[in-house]
C-alpha cells in the first residue's frame, strides 16, 4: 500500500507539470524543478529510517550536487532545441551529457 501511495504521488506531480506546461511552459518547468520530488523522498526516507541523519545528509548532499548534471542536461537540450534538432537526438545527447556529469558526480561523492 505504501508503494502505491508513493507511485500515485509521483504520478500526480508529473501529470500536473505536463498539464500546466501545455498552457504555461515556463511555469510547468518551474513546477517540475521544485523540490517536490526531493521533499517526498525525504519524507519517505525519514519514515523508513527515522532519526537516520547520516542517510538524510547523504541524500541531501547527492541532490545538491546532482543539480549540476541536471543543469548540464537542460543546457544541452536548450542548445539543441534552438537549432531545431529532432527530439530523439536532443534527448539522447542531453542524457549523454547528464550521464557524463552523473559519473563525475558519483566519482567525487563516494
C-alpha positions in Angstrom: 0.0 0.0 0.0 2.8 2.4 0.9 4.4 1.8 -2.5 1.1 2.5 -4.2 0.8 5.9 -2.4 4.3 6.8 -3.4 3.7 5.9 -7.0 0.4 7.9 -7.1 2.0 11.0 -5.5 4.9 10.9 -8.1 2.4 10.4 -10.9 0.3 13.3 -9.8 3.3 15.6 -9.8 4.3 14.5 -13.3 0.7 15.0 -14.6 0.4 18.4 -13.1 3.7 19.5 -14.6 2.7 18.2 -18.0 -0.7 19.8 -17.9 0.5 23.2 -16.7 3.4 23.0 -19.2 0.9 22.8 -22.1 -0.5 26.2 -21.3 2.3 27.9 -19.5 5.6 26.2 -20.4 7.8 28.2 -18.1 5.5 27.7 -15.1 5.4 23.9 -15.9 9.2 23.9 -15.9 9.3 25.8 -12.7 6.9 23.3 -11.0 9.0 20.4 -12.4 12.1 21.8 -10.8 10.6 22.5 -7.5 11.9 20.3 -4.8 8.6 18.4 -4.6 10.1 15.0 -5.6 13.1 15.6 -3.2 10.6 16.5 -0.4 8.6 13.3 -1.0 11.8 11.3 -1.0 13.0 12.9 2.2 9.7 12.2 3.9 9.7 8.6 2.7 13.4 8.1 3.7 12.6 9.6 7.1 9.6 7.4 7.6 11.6 4.3 6.6 14.6 5.2 8.9 13.5 7.8 11.5 16.4 9.6 13.1 19.0 8.4 10.5 20.6 11.8 10.0 23.5 10.3 8.1 21.1 8.9 5.5 19.4 12.2 5.2 22.7 14.1 5.0 23.9 11.8 2.2 20.7 12.1 0.3 20.7 15.9 0.6 24.3 16.2 -0.5 23.6 14.0 -3.5 20.6 16.1 -4.5 22.5 19.4 -4.0 25.5 18.3 -6.2 23.2 16.4 -8.5 21.8 19.8 -9.6 25.0 20.3 -11.7 24.5 17.3 -14.1 20.8 18.3 -14.3 21.7 21.8 -15.4 24.1 20.4 -18.0 21.2 18.2 -19.3 19.0 21.3 -19.8 21.7 23.4 -21.2 22.4 20.8 -23.9 18.7 20.3 -24.6 18.1 24.1 -24.9 21.1 24.4 -27.2 19.9 21.6 -29.5 16.2 22.7 -29.4 17.3 26.2 -30.5 19.0 24.5 -33.5 15.8 22.5 -34.1 17.3 19.1 -33.7 14.7 16.2 -33.6 13.5 15.2 -30.1 15.3 11.8 -30.1 18.6 13.5 -30.9 18.0 16.1 -28.2 17.1 13.5 -25.6 20.0 11.2 -26.5 22.6 13.9 -26.5 21.2 15.6 -23.3 21.1 12.3 -21.4 24.7 11.6 -22.6 25.8 14.9 -21.2 23.8 14.2 -18.0 25.4 10.7 -17.7 28.9 12.1 -18.0 28.0 14.7 -15.3 26.5 12.0 -13.2 29.6 9.8 -13.5 31.7 12.7 -12.3 29.2 13.4 -9.5 29.4 9.8 -8.2 33.2 9.7 -8.6 33.6 12.8 -6.3 30.8 12.0 -3.8 31.8 8.4 -3.0 
